[in-house]
Amino acid sequence: MSAIEPITPEEIEYIKKIPMLFIIGKGRSGTSLLQNLLDAHPQIVGAPESKFAVLLYSRFSHIKKWKERDILDFVDKLYMDPLFAAFWHVDRKELTDALLAVTAGADYSLLCKIVYYQMRKDKENLIYLSDKNPVYTLCIDTILKIFPESKFIHIVREPRDNIYSQIASFKSKNIAFRAYQWVAFNSIIEQSKKKVPEKYFTVLYENLVTDTEKTMKLVCDYLNISFTTTMIQNKGPEWLNTHVETIGVTGAKKFVHRNLLQPIDTSHVGKWKNKMSLYDQVLTEVITGDFAKKLYGYDIDGNRNNKPIKISSITLLKGKYFYIICQELIRLKMKSFRFNLLYSLLKRKTNKKLPK
């Protein structure tokens, strides 16, 4: 990354006014792809995944008058986040200098925005700072406390395709758990939409990949920005190119979704039809069908009279309560940076498929 000029008072005021844009939804619904397309806009910064803004909130949000030691502590904790350290490629000294420049009038929201701002490269006249993370779905209230001006793009994917993608990507076997998670994540967002509908725009994954230009034009209309053809080329974000240079394409594929490394295609739409077992299909339909059809128009009825499949109530209960337990664990992780860090280290050390 080229050297960044010292931050000026005028620039600080400018950064304060840049609104945040969050991409939320169930994991494996196209959140990374959508973030990549938005990052291709010349006036949007689409940062790589990191949960730092929410994770550090409980540790630093109470500070009213920031001092140098607080800024240095904030930077230390920021670089303890494995995702930030691995993918953001932000020069630590330049970031520290930028944060120290605002010490006198700092608040937590501004410091976070300055971190995002470091990813701008050569972009000017920024309209949005964008962040995507499926788990933010569970933290919408916290996000709105930090960034009251935030807007959200909610991306939804057909539940059977979404859950098959989970199975293929994470070798997950608990279909009922994933199905209840699909319903819960989308339900949480829908409840928030009722409170502040003007803050939300909904995108269906299927529309995004089958008619990318039309869908992105609708997104741009909602965001009140101009559409550019660069947004539909999916060339890969600059931070990913830097990472590829560092560890190679093969290494990068272990850490990022493949859709950031290849052109947009429709081959993953309807993949469940040939890949999921009949039992897994029916189990998914029983749990998600009514909600998916009513809210998003997906053609799911769960009626297979020609091949009746019986789903036991025990299977449904185990999946439901396992999800509830995992959801509370995730909420606990997001409320405590230290707990999340220890959890992440345990996960890597034991190589266990612990809940995300």
N, C-alpha and C positions, 0 to 999 in steps of 0.2 A: 504494500500500500504506500502511495506517495505521501510525503509529509503534509500534514494538515496545518493550516495557518492558525495562530492563536485565536481563540474565540473572542469576539468583541461584544460590548454591551448591546449594540444594535442587533447582533446575531442572536444573542440570548433572548431578546424580546421576540425576534422572529421565530425561534424554536418553540417558545412558549405557546405560540398561536397555531402551530401545526397540529391538527387533530390526529388521533390514533385511529387505526382501522384494524379490527381483529377478525380473523377468519376462524370460525368455530364449527363444530359438528363432530360426529362420530369419526374416530380414526379410520383410515382407509376409505374415506369418502371423497377424496380429491382435494383435501385441504392444501397439501404441498403443491399440487399442480396449479391450483388457483393462486396461491401465493407467488409462484414463479411467474405466472402470466401478469399479475399486478406489478411485480418488481420490474417487468420489462417496460413499464410506462416511464417516460423520462422524468416524471415529477412525483413518483412514488418510491419510497424505500421499502423493500420487502426483505426483512431480516431473516436469517436462518433461525431454526427452532431453538428456543431457550425459554425457560419459565422464570427468569430472574425477576421480572417486574412484580410478579405475584409472590414469589418465594421470599424476596427480601422485604416485602411490605411490612410484615409483623416486626421485623428487626429494626427498621429505620423510619417508619412512617410517623412515629411519635416525636421525632426531632423537629423542633421549631426553629432553633437557631443553629445552623450547621457550622461546625468548626473544622479545621484542617484534619484533625484526627478522625472525625466522623467520615469525611470524604475518603481518607485513606483506608478506613475500615470497610466502607462501602465497596471500594475497588477490590480489596482483598477478598471479600465475600463473593463478589461478582466473578472473579477468576477461579473460584473454587467450584463453580458450576461446570461440570464436565462438558456439556453441550456448548456453552459459551467459549470455554477455553479451546475446544477442538475446532469449532467452525467459524467463529466470528472474525478471527484474524485482525483484531483491533490492537493497534500499538498501545501498550499499557501506559507508557509515559505520556503519549499524546492525549489519551483519554483522561489520565489523572490531571494533566495540566488544564484540560478543558473544564473538568469538574471543579477544580480549585478556583477557576476564574469566576465561578458563580457562587462561591461560598457565602458571601454576605446576604444574598437574596435568594438562596436556594430553598427549594422544597422537594419532596420526594418525586413528584411528578416530573418536574423539570430535569432532575438528575437522570431519571430513566430515559427521557426524551433525548437528552444529550448522548446517551449510550447508543440509542437507535440512530441518531444523527451521524454518528461516526461511520456508518455503513453507506453513506450517500455516494461515495466515489466522486464522480464529476457532475452529479445531478445538481441542478439549481432550481430555485423557485418551487420548493417542495410543497405538495398539496396534502399528502398523507404520509405518516409513518406506519407501516403495516407489520403486524405480527400474527403468526398463526400457531395454534397449538390446540389440538382436540380437547386436552384436559382443561383448558380455560372455560369450557362449557360449565364446569363445576364451580367456577370462580367469577361469574359475571358480576355479582354484587361488589366484589373486591375491585375488579377492573374499573367499574363505574365510580368507585370511591377515589381511585388513583387518577383516572382520566375521565372526568364527567362528560367530556365532549365526544367520547368514543362513538364510533359506528361499528356495526357487526355485519359480516356476511356469513350467512348460515348455509352451509353446503350439505345436501342430503343425497344419499345413494340408496338405490333399491336394496332392501335388507338382505335378500339372499345373496346378491353379488357382494355386498359389503362383508357379510359374515364368511362367505367363501374366501374372500381376499384375506381376512383375518386368519383363517385356517392355513392358507397357502403361505402367508408371510411369516406368521408367528408359530406355526405348528400347533395352534390351539385346538383342543379336543372338546372343550365345553361349549357346545352350541347354544344351550339354553342360557348360559351366562352371557354370551355375546349378544344374543337376541334381546334379552332384558336390558342390556347396556344400550343397544340401539334405540329401544323405546325410551329409556330413561333420559339419555342425552338429548334426544330430539324433544321430549316432553319438557325438559327444563328450559330449553330455548324457546319453545312455543309459549310457555308461561311468561317468560320475560318479554316476549313480543307483545303480549297483551298489555303490559304496563307501559312500554315505550315503543310502540310500533314504528315510529319514525326512525328509530336507530337500527332497524334491521332490513336486510334484503336477502331473499332466499334464492338459492341456485340449486338446481337438480344436476347431479353429476352427469347424468345421461345427456342432458341438453348441452352441458359444457363441452363434452367430447364429440358429440354428433354435429353440433352447430356452434362451434367455438366463437366465431365472429359475432353472430347475433347475440349470443349470451353475454359476451364481454361488452358489447355495446350497451346492453341493458344495465350491466353493472356500472359502466361509466356514466350512464344517464342518472342512475341513483346517486352516484358519488359526485355528480355535477362536474365531471372532468371530460376532456376530449378523448375520443378513442384513437389509438394509434395501431397500425398494423404490426408493430413490433410485439404487441401483446398476445398475438396468436401464433408466434413462431416457436415458442418453447425451446429456446437455445440453451437454457441453463443459466442460473444466476451467477453473477461474478464471484460470489463467495465460494460457490461450488467449483468453478474453474480454478480458483486458487487452491482449493483443497485437492483437486485432481492433480495439479502440478506437484503438490507436496507428497502425496501417497500413491498416486496413480489411479487409473480408472477402476481397476479391480478392487483396490482398497477402498475407494470412495463408495462403490456399490454396496459395501457392507454397512455403510452408515446412512445412506440416503435412499429415497425411493427411486426406483428405476425410471419413473415417469419424468424425472428431472434430467435424464440422460438420453432420452429418445423422443422422436416426434409424437404428437398427440394422435391416438388412434382409438377406434371403437371396439377393439377386440375383446375388451374386458366387460363389455355390456352383455348381459345374459349368459355369462360364462358359467354361472351356477347350474344351468340346465344340463350340461354334460359333465360337470365336475362334482357336484354335491350328490351324496347318496339320497335316495328317496326319503329315508327316515329323517335325515338332517333338513331336507327341504320342508317336510311337513312340520317338524319341530319349530323351525324358524317361522313358518306361516302361522302356526297356532298362536305364537307369542306376539308377532309383529303385524299380522295381517290386517286387523281392523284399523289400527292406528295408521299404518302405511297407506291404506286405501283412502281413508277419510281425510287425512291431512295433506297427502301428496299425490293422490290419484294413482298409486301403483296397483296393478291388477293382481291382487293377492286375496284369495278367499279361503284357502286351506281346505277346500272341499275336494276330496279324492275318493269318491264313492266307488270308482272302478278298482282302486287299489287301497282299500282301507288300511290306515296305519294308526295304531293305538299309541298314544303318548301317555305315560303314567303320570299321575299327579305328583309322585315322589320326584320324578325327573324335573318337573316344572318348579316345584318348591325348592329343590336343591339349587337349581340355576338362579332362581330369584334371590334367595337369601345369600348365596355366595356373591352375587353382584352387590347387594346392599352392604355387605361387609367390606368388599373391595372399594366401594365408593367412599365409605367413611375413612378407610385407610388412605385413599388418595387425597381426600379433603385434609386429613391430618398432615400428610406430606406437604401440601401446598401452604399450610399455615405455619410450617416450621422449616426454615432453610436447613438448619442443622440436622433435623430428622431426615429430610429428603436426601441430604448428602450421605448420611450414614446408610440409608436404605439403598442408594445407588451403588455405593461401594460394596455393600453386602451382595447385591444382585450380580455385580461383575465378578466378585471373588468366588461366589458359589456357583455362578453360571446357571442360576435357576430362573425359571420363567415366573418371576414374581409379577404381581399386577403392576401395570404402568400407572 
